[in-house]
Amino acid sequence: MAIILDNQFKDTKFGAKKDGRGRIALGPEVEHSMFSVSQNQHGQILLTPVEQVPSHEMWLLKNPEAMESIKRGIEDAKNGRIHDMGSFAQFADLEIDDD
């Protein structure tokens, strides 16, 4: 079910017509390129901008503790709470065991 975040819609295009393949051009005013599509019982259609997340990165969105740790790290970096640990170049050629 789609969530309407506010009701302050503005018309960006009138008379949009779908082509033979069911496509509708949204026009240059629309910034996003991917949407979820919802339709109500009256036939009104709501497009909600979405972003794709690669499967190998989805674990972070599904792991609240890891996400919170990342957010804390970003906040620490913004506030200058960092420690220079030096170069890690010496470890660049080490084999990684993925087991």
C-alpha positions as CSV (number, residue, x, y, z in Angstrom):
1,M,0.0,0.0,0.0
2,A,1.3,3.4,-1.0
3,I,1.8,6.1,1.6
4,I,0.8,9.7,0.6
5,L,3.3,11.9,2.4
6,D,1.4,15.1,1.9
7,N,-1.5,16.3,-0.3
8,Q,0.3,19.2,-1.9
9,F,0.3,17.9,-5.4
10,K,0.9,20.2,-8.4
11,D,0.0,19.5,-11.9
12,T,3.1,19.0,-14.1
13,K,1.5,17.7,-17.3
14,F,-2.0,17.6,-18.7
15,G,-3.3,15.2,-21.2
16,A,-0.6,12.6,-21.0
17,K,-1.4,9.7,-23.3
18,K,0.0,6.2,-23.1
19,D,1.6,4.8,-26.3
20,G,1.1,1.4,-27.8
21,R,3.4,-0.2,-25.2
22,G,1.7,1.5,-22.2
23,R,4.3,4.1,-21.7
24,I,3.7,7.7,-20.6
25,A,6.4,10.4,-21.0
26,L,6.6,12.3,-17.7
27,G,8.5,15.3,-19.0
28,P,11.8,17.0,-17.9
29,E,10.2,18.4,-14.7
30,V,10.3,14.9,-13.2
31,E,13.7,14.3,-11.7
32,H,13.5,10.6,-10.8
33,S,13.8,7.7,-13.2
34,M,12.3,4.8,-11.3
35,F,8.9,4.7,-9.6
36,S,6.6,2.3,-7.8
37,V,3.1,2.6,-9.2
38,S,-0.1,2.5,-7.1
39,Q,-3.7,2.8,-8.3
40,N,-6.8,3.3,-6.2
41,Q,-10.4,2.1,-6.8
42,H,-11.1,5.4,-8.8
43,G,-8.3,4.7,-11.2
44,Q,-6.1,7.5,-9.9
45,I,-2.4,6.6,-10.2
46,L,0.3,7.5,-7.8
47,L,4.0,7.3,-8.8
48,T,6.4,7.2,-5.9
49,P,10.1,7.7,-6.6
50,V,12.3,4.7,-5.6
51,E,16.0,3.8,-5.7
52,Q,17.5,0.5,-6.5
53,V,19.8,-1.1,-4.0
54,P,22.2,-3.8,-5.3
55,S,21.6,-7.2,-3.6
56,H,25.1,-7.3,-2.2
57,E,24.4,-4.1,-0.3
58,M,20.9,-4.9,0.9
59,W,22.2,-6.6,4.0
60,L,23.0,-3.2,5.5
61,L,19.4,-2.0,5.1
62,K,18.2,-5.1,6.8
63,N,20.6,-4.9,9.7
64,P,19.6,-2.1,12.1
65,E,22.7,-2.4,14.3
66,A,25.1,-2.2,11.3
67,M,23.1,0.8,9.9
68,E,23.3,2.6,13.3
69,S,27.0,1.9,13.5
70,I,27.5,3.5,10.0
71,K,25.4,6.5,11.0
72,R,27.4,7.0,14.2
73,G,30.7,6.8,12.2
74,I,29.4,9.4,9.7
75,E,28.3,11.7,12.5
76,D,31.7,11.2,14.2
77,A,33.6,12.1,11.0
78,K,31.4,15.2,10.5
79,N,32.2,16.3,14.0
80,G,36.0,15.7,13.7
81,R,35.9,12.7,16.1
82,I,38.4,10.6,14.0
83,H,41.8,9.0,14.7
84,D,44.4,8.6,12.0
85,M,45.4,4.9,12.0
86,G,48.0,5.3,9.4
87,S,48.3,3.4,6.1
88,F,46.8,0.0,5.6
89,A,48.7,-0.5,2.4
90,Q,50.7,-3.4,3.9
91,F,47.5,-5.5,4.1
92,A,46.4,-4.8,0.4
93,D,47.8,-8.1,-0.9
94,L,46.5,-10.4,1.9
95,E,44.2,-13.2,0.9
96,I,40.7,-12.9,2.4
97,D,39.0,-16.0,3.7
98,D,35.3,-15.6,3.0
99,D,34.3,-18.7,5.0
